[in-house]
Amino acid sequence: MKKNYVYLLVALFVFFGCNSNSNKEYAQTTEIAADTTAAVADLPKIIKTADMNFRVKDVQQTKELLSAKIKAEGGAIAEVSINSSIQRTDKFKLSVDSLKEITAYRKEAYLVAKIPAEKLDDFTNEVAKMALFVNSQSLKIDDQSISYLANQMKVKNREEAAKQINKVSIPQSNNVESSLYIKDDLVDKKVENLDIDSRVKYSTITLNFYQDNTVQATVIANDNLYDFKPGFFTRLWLNIVDGWILFKEFILFLTRLWMLFVVAAIIYVGIKYYKNRRKRNTAQTL
C-alpha cells in the first residue's frame, strides 16, 4: 500500500514539473515573438540603390554641377573617373616642320555617390533635367528588416552565452577560446547592422554619362623625317661624291689582294703554255 502512495507522489511531481517547464518555454517564446513583431514594425530597414545612364552636352561641366548638387544635398562622392577614347585621327601637312592633327574623341564619366535616402527621388529628377537624353534609369529597393532583426537577436543570444561561459567552471583554455569565438561573432553581427544602418540612411547612386564625339584640331611638329632631307640636286651631288669615295675604297681593297692576282697570272701562263706545247706535239706526230 505504501508503495502505491510513493508511485502516486512521483507521478504528481513529474506532471506538475513538466507543466511548469512548458509554461516557462511558452512564456519565453511568446515574449520573443512579441519583441520580434514590435522590432520589425518599429523600424523597417529599406536600402535604396539607383543607376542612371545618360547623355550630356559637356561631361566636365556636368561633373562639376553634380558635385555641387551632391554636396548641397548632404551627400558625398565615393568614386569618380573621366575617360576620353580616340575614335579617329588624321594628320595634314601645313609646312616642312608642322602638321595639323584632327582628332575625334568620345568623353565618358563614371560617378558613384552617397545621397540621403529621403532625397534620392528628388536628386534623380534633377539629374534627369541635366541630361540631353536618358538611356536608362533604375531604382532597386532591398528590405533588410529581417536580417537586421536576426542580427539583433543573435547579438543578444551571444551576450548571454558569453556571460554563462564566464560563470561555468571549465578548463581555462577552452573557456577563453569559446569566449573569444562568441565575442568575435558578436562583433561581426554588430558591424553588419551598422553597415545596414549606413546604407539605409545614405542611398548609393551610380551615374554613367557621356557626350557626343568631339573634334579637336591641333598644330603639332612634323615627325616625318623624310621631309627634312636636302633637296634633289644637293643629294645628287652628295651621292656622286659618295660614289667616288666608295670607288677609291674598292681600289684600295683590291690592292690588298695582289698575291691572288700574281697566283692567278701564274696559273693562266701555265695553262696557256701547256695548251701550246700540246698543239706542237700533235703537229709533229702528224
SVG drawing of the C-alpha trace seen along z (x, -y; Angstrom):
<svg xmlns="http://www.w3.org/2000/svg" viewBox="-2 -76 109 78">
<polyline fill="none" stroke="black" stroke-width="0.4" points="0.0,0.0 2.8,-2.4 4.4,-1.7 1.3,-2.8 1.4,-6.2 5.0,-6.6 4.3,-6.0 1.4,-8.4 3.5,-11.2 6.3,-10.7 3.7,-10.8 2.2,-14.1 5.7,-15.6 6.6,-14.8 3.3,-16.1 3.5,-19.5 7.2,-19.8 6.6,-19.3 3.7,-21.7 5.9,-24.3 8.7,-23.9 6.2,-24.1 4.7,-27.3 8.1,-28.8 9.1,-27.9 5.8,-29.1 6.2,-32.4 9.7,-32.9 8.5,-32.0 5.6,-34.4 8.0,-37.2 10.4,-36.7 7.6,-36.7 6.2,-39.9 9.6,-41.5 10.2,-40.4 6.9,-41.8 7.5,-45.1 11.0,-45.5 10.0,-44.8 7.1,-47.1 9.1,-49.8 11.9,-50.5 11.9,-49.0 15.4,-48.8 14.9,-49.8 18.0,-50.1 17.7,-52.1 20.2,-52.0 19.8,-53.8 21.6,-53.7 21.4,-56.1 23.0,-56.3 22.5,-59.5 24.0,-61.8 25.1,-65.4 26.4,-68.4 29.7,-68.6 31.0,-65.9 33.4,-68.0 30.8,-70.7 28.2,-68.2 30.6,-66.5 31.1,-69.9 27.4,-70.6 26.8,-67.1 29.5,-67.6 27.9,-70.8 24.5,-69.3 25.6,-66.2 27.3,-68.4 24.2,-70.7 22.0,-67.6 24.3,-66.5 25.8,-63.6 29.3,-62.7 31.1,-61.4 32.5,-57.8 34.2,-57.4 34.6,-59.4 36.5,-58.9 36.6,-60.7 38.0,-59.0 38.5,-60.1 38.7,-57.4 40.0,-58.4 37.6,-57.4 39.6,-58.6 42.7,-60.8 44.2,-62.3 47.3,-64.4 47.7,-67.0 50.9,-68.8 51.0,-72.5 54.7,-73.2 58.0,-71.4 58.2,-71.4 54.5,-71.4 51.4,-69.2 47.7,-69.8 46.3,-66.9 42.5,-66.4 41.1,-64.1 37.6,-62.8 37.2,-61.5 34.5,-60.4 34.4,-61.5 32.7,-59.4 32.4,-59.7 31.6,-57.3 30.4,-58.7 29.3,-56.9 27.7,-59.0 26.0,-58.6 22.8,-60.6 20.4,-60.8 17.7,-58.2 14.8,-60.6 16.3,-62.9 17.1,-60.2 14.0,-60.6 14.4,-64.4 18.0,-64.0 17.4,-61.6 14.8,-64.0 17.4,-66.9 19.9,-64.7 17.4,-63.8 16.9,-67.5 20.7,-67.9 20.6,-65.2 20.1,-65.7 18.9,-62.1 18.4,-59.4 19.5,-56.0 18.4,-54.1 17.3,-54.7 16.6,-52.1 15.8,-52.0 16.3,-49.0 14.7,-48.6 16.1,-46.0 14.3,-45.3 16.8,-44.3 14.5,-44.4 14.5,-40.6 18.3,-40.4 18.7,-43.3 16.4,-41.8 18.1,-38.4 21.4,-40.1 20.0,-41.9 18.6,-38.6 21.9,-36.8 23.8,-39.7 21.5,-39.3 22.0,-35.5 25.8,-35.8 25.9,-38.3 24.0,-36.0 26.1,-33.0 29.4,-34.9 28.1,-35.6 27.2,-32.0 30.6,-30.8 32.4,-33.1 30.3,-31.6 30.8,-28.0 33.8,-26.3 35.6,-24.6 39.2,-24.3 40.6,-27.8 41.9,-27.3 38.6,-26.0 36.7,-28.8 38.9,-31.5 38.7,-30.0 34.9,-29.7 34.5,-33.2 36.7,-34.7 34.8,-32.9 31.4,-34.2 32.8,-37.7 34.2,-37.8 30.9,-36.6 29.1,-39.2 31.3,-42.0 30.6,-40.7 26.8,-40.9 27.0,-44.4 29.2,-45.6 26.7,-44.1 23.9,-46.1 26.0,-49.3 26.5,-48.7 22.8,-48.2 22.1,-51.4 24.6,-53.3 23.1,-52.0 19.5,-52.8 20.5,-56.3 22.5,-57.0 21.5,-55.6 24.0,-54.7 23.5,-56.1 25.7,-55.2 25.9,-57.7 27.3,-56.9 27.2,-59.9 28.9,-60.8 28.9,-63.5 28.8,-63.4 32.0,-62.9 34.2,-66.0 36.5,-67.1 39.7,-68.9 42.4,-70.4 45.9,-70.9 49.1,-72.1 52.0,-69.7 55.6,-69.2 56.2,-67.3 57.5,-63.8 58.1,-62.6 61.9,-62.6 61.9,-62.4 60.6,-65.9 63.8,-67.2 66.2,-65.7 68.2,-68.0 66.9,-68.9 67.3,-66.7 70.4,-68.3 72.2,-68.6 71.5,-64.9 72.6,-64.0 76.0,-65.8 76.5,-64.2 75.8,-60.7 78.4,-61.3 80.9,-62.3 80.0,-59.2 80.3,-57.0 83.8,-58.3 84.8,-57.7 83.4,-54.1 85.3,-53.5 88.6,-54.6 88.0,-52.4 87.3,-49.5 90.6,-50.0 92.4,-50.2 90.7,-46.9 91.8,-45.2 95.4,-46.2 95.3,-44.1 94.7,-41.0 97.8,-41.5 99.1,-38.0 95.9,-36.5 96.4,-38.3 100.0,-37.0 98.9,-33.4 96.1,-33.8 98.6,-35.2 101.0,-32.2 98.1,-29.7 97.0,-31.5 100.5,-31.4 101.0,-27.8 97.7,-26.7 98.5,-28.6 102.0,-27.1 100.5,-23.6 98.0,-24.1 100.7,-25.5 103.0,-22.6 100.3,-20.1 99.4,-21.6 103.1,-21.4 103.3,-17.7 100.2,-17.0 101.5,-18.7 104.8,-16.8 103.0,-13.5 101.0,-14.2"/>
</svg>
